[in-house]
Amino acid sequence: MASSTESFLRRLYSEAVSAVSPSSLLRGLVTASDKSVIVNGVSYSTEKVRLVGFGKAVLPIAAELERILTPERISRGVLSVPVGSKVRFGNLLADDTR
């Protein structure tokens, strides 16, 4: 049986990981309406967006943005991912092509 300290540490770890998940970080920060995208309260009049990102966290962040904005709204994107990454998210393809 796990001690109360171990249970606490497991719960703390789980909550910390959840707090920095892309969905948690972007929830409420990025929204979209028919003709605009709202980022941190600032509205940008646009029907299409382009995603540009890099780093090991870019794939889940791009996937969450795609979920929020919908694939139809994303016209293009460039994601620089670590070597060995090859994942498709809707219209996004992440590939470590050299």
Legacy VTK file of the C-alpha trace (Angstrom):
# vtk DataFile Version 3.0
C-alpha trace
ASCII
DATASET POLYDATA
POINTS 98 float
0.000 0.000 0.000
1.316 3.449 -0.928
2.183 5.817 1.880
0.363 9.127 2.163
3.561 10.894 1.055
3.844 8.698 -2.024
0.170 9.234 -2.863
0.589 12.974 -2.440
3.676 13.036 -4.687
1.922 10.985 -7.378
-1.082 13.311 -7.299
1.182 16.387 -7.350
3.101 15.020 -10.356
-0.099 14.194 -12.222
-1.589 17.633 -11.595
1.653 19.374 -12.613
1.804 17.445 -15.893
-1.868 18.224 -16.584
-1.319 21.913 -15.876
1.264 22.234 -18.650
-0.569 20.192 -21.255
-1.271 22.082 -24.500
-5.023 21.923 -23.946
-4.636 23.417 -20.457
-2.214 26.096 -21.615
-4.246 27.156 -24.653
-7.742 26.803 -23.151
-9.273 30.253 -23.093
-6.102 31.807 -24.530
-6.936 31.033 -28.175
-10.462 31.083 -29.570
-11.953 31.550 -33.008
-15.058 33.044 -34.539
-16.172 33.025 -38.180
-13.829 35.759 -39.382
-11.325 36.219 -36.573
-8.906 34.499 -34.241
-8.623 35.781 -30.675
-5.292 35.314 -28.907
-4.993 36.444 -25.308
-7.914 38.826 -25.775
-6.595 40.418 -28.978
-8.742 39.829 -32.048
-7.140 39.285 -35.458
-9.409 39.549 -38.506
-8.555 36.524 -40.576
-10.249 33.462 -41.944
-7.022 31.483 -42.468
-3.915 31.109 -40.323
-0.456 29.662 -40.791
1.219 27.710 -38.020
4.953 28.020 -37.455
6.620 26.260 -34.562
9.673 24.406 -33.356
10.822 22.210 -30.509
9.769 19.018 -28.816
6.436 20.434 -27.620
5.365 21.791 -31.006
3.429 18.680 -32.075
0.918 18.588 -29.218
0.592 22.387 -29.298
-0.070 22.367 -33.057
-2.593 19.572 -32.606
-4.430 21.566 -29.933
-4.416 24.692 -32.118
-5.771 22.613 -34.970
-8.530 21.345 -32.669
-9.392 24.885 -31.528
-9.188 26.534 -34.953
-10.359 23.529 -37.066
-8.263 22.056 -39.893
-10.111 24.100 -42.516
-8.898 27.347 -40.976
-5.199 26.382 -41.086
-3.925 27.145 -44.573
-0.290 26.112 -44.102
2.267 25.357 -41.481
5.912 24.652 -40.835
6.865 22.674 -37.763
10.461 21.894 -36.912
10.482 18.723 -34.836
13.190 16.616 -33.213
14.848 13.902 -35.291
12.733 10.764 -35.452
9.385 12.547 -35.228
6.782 11.727 -37.831
3.220 12.328 -36.801
0.090 13.446 -38.641
-2.482 15.640 -36.959
-5.406 16.241 -39.306
-3.955 18.406 -42.073
-0.581 18.760 -40.328
2.270 16.410 -41.109
5.315 16.581 -38.892
8.311 14.894 -40.425
12.007 15.067 -39.632
12.886 15.005 -43.339
16.524 15.888 -43.731
LINES 1 99
98 0 1 2 3 4 5 6 7 8 9 10 11 12 13 14 15 16 17 18 19 20 21 22 23 24 25 26 27 28 29 30 31 32 33 34 35 36 37 38 39 40 41 42 43 44 45 46 47 48 49 50 51 52 53 54 55 56 57 58 59 60 61 62 63 64 65 66 67 68 69 70 71 72 73 74 75 76 77 78 79 80 81 82 83 84 85 86 87 88 89 90 91 92 93 94 95 96 97
